[in-house]
């Protein structure tokens, strides 16, 4: 798979991630790690709800974003 080169392509990845996260949560396949540094996230149901809400907010924020073409007219990959 190639990296997305537009805001719309990134938004589609966010929406796909949201669907996968919900599916895993609904199937009961997400559990929280037992780690002394994990002081906030003990309940996987709550963690999935909060993560899903964040993805939904990102999806909504990106709804009207448009990506301008690169000056050479192409949409080259975006380096990390």
ZAGU-944287 format. One line per field, with one value per residue: residue number from 1; residue in one letter; x, y, z of N, C-alpha, C in turn. Coordinates in pm, 1 decimal, always signed. Example, Ala and Ser with C-alpha at 12.3 -4.5 7.8 and 13.67 -1.06 7.14 Angstrom:
pos	[1;2] $
code	[A;S] $
n.X	[+1319.0;+1285.0] $
n.Y	[-569.0;-225.0] $
n.Z	[+780.0;+708.0] $
ca.X	[+1230.0;+1367.0] $
ca.Y	[-450.0;-106.0] $
ca.Z	[+780.0;+714.0] $
c.X	[+1320.0;+1290.0] $
c.Y	[-330.0;+3.0] $
c.Z	[+780.0;+787.0] $
//
This chain:
pos	[1;2;3;4;5;6;7;8;9;10;11;12;13;14;15;16;17;18;19;20;21;22;23;24;25;26;27;28;29;30;31;32;33;34;35;36;37;38;39;40;41;42;43;44;45;46;47;48;49;50;51;52;53;54;55;56;57;58;59;60;61;62;63;64;65;66;67;68;69;70;71;72;73;74;75;76;77;78;79;80] $
code	[X;X;X;X;X;X;X;X;X;X;X;X;X;X;X;X;X;X;X;X;X;X;X;X;X;X;X;X;X;X;X;X;X;X;X;X;X;X;X;X;X;X;X;X;X;X;X;X;X;X;X;X;X;X;X;X;X;X;X;X;X;X;X;X;X;X;X;X;X;X;X;X;X;X;X;X;X;X;X;X] $
n.X	[+84.9;+48.0;+155.0;-83.8;-159.7;-313.6;-538.6;-794.6;-747.8;-610.8;-813.8;-989.5;-838.0;-846.4;-1119.9;-1139.8;-975.9;-1127.0;-1353.5;-1230.7;-1131.3;-1371.1;-1487.5;-1305.6;-1333.4;-1606.8;-1602.9;-1478.6;-1204.1;-1011.7;-801.7;-668.7;-331.6;-151.4;+26.4;+248.9;+281.2;+50.0;-178.8;-421.3;-588.2;-766.5;-1002.6;-1107.3;-1332.7;-1404.5;-1168.6;-1172.5;-1406.8;-1330.5;-1109.7;-1238.8;-1411.8;-1224.6;-1120.0;-1352.4;-1386.3;-1155.6;-1214.5;-1442.5;-1325.6;-1163.0;-1329.7;-1384.9;-1138.8;-907.1;-653.6;-389.7;-230.3;+109.6;+371.7;+478.3;+264.5;+199.9;+109.8;+316.3;+452.3;+437.5;+704.2;+805.8] $
n.Y	[-117.1;+224.0;+534.9;+778.8;+1068.5;+1287.6;+1498.1;+1391.7;+1120.3;+1050.1;+1095.3;+890.0;+671.6;+715.6;+677.1;+406.5;+297.2;+358.6;+196.2;-58.5;-51.5;-32.5;-276.8;-464.1;-393.6;-449.9;-723.0;-798.5;-817.2;-643.9;-568.2;-422.7;-341.8;-466.2;-266.1;-76.8;+186.7;+249.9;+439.2;+548.6;+405.1;+153.0;+18.5;-141.1;-97.4;+170.6;+294.7;+227.6;+362.0;+631.2;+653.6;+600.8;+820.7;+1025.1;+962.9;+996.6;+1271.5;+1368.3;+1280.5;+1437.3;+1693.2;+1689.9;+1683.9;+1894.5;+1953.6;+2016.8;+1917.3;+2083.8;+2056.8;+1947.2;+2176.6;+2088.1;+1974.7;+1717.2;+1461.0;+1383.1;+1121.0;+1167.7;+1228.2;+1072.7] $
n.Z	[+0.0;-75.7;+65.8;+175.7;-18.0;+1.4;+188.5;+188.9;+136.8;+368.9;+550.8;+476.2;+561.5;+836.2;+883.1;+811.4;+1008.5;+1234.0;+1189.3;+1207.3;+1471.6;+1619.5;+1545.2;+1654.8;+1925.7;+1967.1;+1930.7;+2157.3;+2165.7;+2248.4;+2507.7;+2805.6;+2873.3;+3148.3;+3330.0;+3522.5;+3449.7;+3320.5;+3419.1;+3363.5;+3186.9;+3232.5;+3181.7;+2902.4;+2746.0;+2793.6;+2704.4;+2430.5;+2352.8;+2395.6;+2223.3;+1980.2;+1969.5;+1939.3;+1687.0;+1536.1;+1568.3;+1440.3;+1181.4;+1125.7;+1140.7;+920.9;+706.0;+521.6;+417.5;+160.7;-67.4;-210.6;-528.4;-574.4;-662.9;-910.5;-1031.1;-967.3;-724.1;-512.0;-295.2;+60.7;+263.2;+574.2] $
ca.X	[+0.0;+123.7;+113.3;-180.6;-98.2;-411.2;-615.3;-907.7;-697.7;-582.5;-945.8;-1039.2;-764.6;-901.3;-1250.8;-1115.3;-923.6;-1241.0;-1432.4;-1156.1;-1129.1;-1504.7;-1506.5;-1226.7;-1396.9;-1733.7;-1571.3;-1413.6;-1065.2;-920.1;-781.6;-569.6;-207.9;-123.5;+155.2;+247.4;+274.6;-86.4;-257.3;-547.5;-666.5;-783.7;-1123.5;-1092.2;-1453.7;-1390.0;-1057.8;-1219.0;-1501.9;-1257.7;-1031.9;-1334.0;-1457.1;-1115.2;-1115.8;-1470.3;-1359.5;-1059.0;-1288.3;-1525.1;-1238.8;-1100.5;-1434.3;-1378.4;-1000.4;-867.3;-508.0;-343.1;-125.9;+249.8;+400.2;+504.8;+139.9;+180.1;+88.7;+421.2;+440.0;+480.7;+802.2;+781.0] $
ca.Y	[+0.0;+347.7;+636.0;+873.6;+1193.9;+1395.7;+1499.9;+1300.3;+983.1;+1031.5;+1083.9;+754.4;+581.8;+736.2;+611.4;+262.2;+264.8;+364.9;+73.7;-172.8;-38.7;-69.5;-420.6;-533.0;-368.5;-524.6;-866.0;-822.3;-856.2;-543.0;-568.8;-323.1;-397.0;-449.7;-199.0;+23.1;+319.8;+271.7;+487.1;+606.4;+323.7;+17.6;-40.0;-137.1;-41.6;+315.8;+334.2;+218.0;+471.8;+758.0;+649.8;+613.2;+960.1;+1105.6;+937.4;+1062.2;+1415.5;+1390.6;+1261.7;+1556.3;+1808.6;+1679.3;+1671.8;+1997.4;+1978.0;+1984.3;+1920.0;+2146.4;+1977.6;+1987.7;+2274.0;+2026.5;+1920.4;+1579.8;+1439.5;+1288.9;+1069.6;+1256.8;+1156.9;+1080.2] $
ca.Z	[+0.0;-79.9;+161.8;+118.0;-60.4;+12.1;+313.7;+173.5;+151.2;+510.9;+615.3;+450.1;+650.8;+970.3;+886.4;+811.5;+1142.0;+1324.9;+1168.8;+1261.6;+1617.6;+1669.8;+1525.8;+1757.0;+2054.1;+1973.1;+1941.7;+2285.8;+2140.7;+2300.9;+2652.9;+2844.1;+2926.6;+3291.5;+3334.8;+3628.9;+3388.9;+3272.6;+3533.2;+3316.9;+3095.3;+3286.1;+3123.4;+2756.0;+2684.8;+2801.8;+2617.4;+2291.1;+2331.7;+2386.1;+2099.5;+1868.9;+1966.1;+1883.8;+1542.0;+1478.1;+1566.0;+1332.8;+1056.9;+1105.3;+1117.6;+789.0;+604.1;+417.7;+376.0;+24.2;-80.7;-334.1;-592.7;-564.1;-769.8;-1041.0;-1083.6;-921.9;-581.7;-471.2;-159.5;+167.9;+346.7;+718.5] $
c.X	[+89.5;+70.3;+12.0;-110.8;-197.0;-482.4;-732.5;-864.2;-665.5;-713.8;-1004.1;-968.1;-815.0;-1035.3;-1235.7;-1062.9;-1036.2;-1327.1;-1362.9;-1152.5;-1263.1;-1528.8;-1431.2;-1288.2;-1525.1;-1711.9;-1504.6;-1267.1;-964.0;-919.0;-671.6;-448.9;-198.7;+17.7;+147.1;+238.6;+136.0;-173.3;-395.6;-640.7;-674.9;-900.2;-1115.7;-1214.6;-1444.8;-1280.5;-1099.1;-1316.3;-1429.9;-1174.8;-1123.2;-1383.7;-1350.3;-1105.1;-1234.8;-1447.8;-1259.3;-1127.1;-1370.1;-1439.8;-1181.5;-1201.4;-1417.9;-1236.7;-980.5;-716.0;-471.9;-236.1;+12.5;+277.3;+428.0;+380.5;+109.1;+143.9;+192.4;+396.7;+495.4;+579.7;+768.1;+871.4] $
c.Y	[+123.6;+444.7;+729.6;+1004.4;+1309.8;+1386.3;+1402.1;+1154.7;+952.5;+1015.6;+944.7;+652.3;+593.5;+664.3;+459.0;+217.1;+264.5;+238.9;-47.5;-169.9;-80.4;-219.5;-499.3;-514.6;-447.7;-674.1;-899.4;-859.7;-753.9;-553.6;-468.4;-392.8;-368.6;-394.0;-90.1;+165.6;+351.9;+309.7;+536.5;+509.2;+178.7;-56.1;-28.7;-76.5;+111.4;+364.2;+330.7;+331.4;+604.9;+763.0;+666.4;+756.8;+1051.4;+1086.4;+1001.9;+1212.9;+1450.2;+1379.1;+1386.4;+1678.6;+1808.4;+1679.7;+1771.4;+2030.1;+1936.6;+1998.0;+1981.4;+2058.9;+2034.8;+2085.0;+2211.9;+1958.8;+1780.0;+1577.9;+1337.4;+1237.5;+1169.7;+1180.6;+1173.1;+1178.0] $
c.Z	[+0.0;+24.5;+96.8;+83.7;-56.5;+146.6;+304.7;+189.9;+297.4;+587.1;+593.5;+538.4;+794.0;+983.1;+887.4;+947.5;+1244.0;+1312.0;+1229.5;+1413.7;+1677.0;+1657.0;+1632.6;+1895.8;+2070.3;+1986.4;+2074.2;+2273.6;+2188.8;+2452.3;+2684.3;+2906.7;+3076.2;+3302.9;+3440.4;+3574.1;+3335.3;+3392.0;+3492.9;+3245.4;+3142.9;+3221.0;+2971.0;+2688.6;+2682.2;+2707.3;+2470.3;+2260.6;+2312.3;+2257.6;+1977.8;+1857.1;+1906.8;+1732.5;+1472.1;+1467.1;+1455.4;+1196.5;+1025.5;+1073.3;+976.8;+674.3;+489.8;+373.8;+230.2;+16.2;-215.0;-397.4;-565.7;-679.0;-907.1;-1098.5;-1038.6;-773.9;-534.3;-329.8;-57.8;+254.3;+493.8;+785.2] $
//
